[in-house]
């Protein structure tokens, strides 16, 4: 059984910073891509940032230059450093990971962590 647990959400003022973490645990053989998504009230979930197993990254245009995704393979953890926050960054942030347990590859989601940015 694999579990993803996200943390680090909270309230920040516009222009401030927050750092999200998401740790995978359980029966893990390897972790491929790890992503962060977000879902604002009344909107569809959108991809924010992706990091591959070799640490290549890609970002949504709306966060380029402000957010940085990284990973610590030894800790099975992915991070999202969010700087220069804007009120439109307010959303529930979800981590996702593609994890191989030795038998098959599955997609796993964290429980979501709320980020609120005040103007």
Protein Blocks (a to p, Z undefined) as FASTA:
>chain_A
ZZdddehiacddehiacddddddedjdfbdcddddddddehiacddfbdcdfkopacddf
klgokaccdddfklopacdddehiafklgccddddddddehjaccddddebiaddddZZ
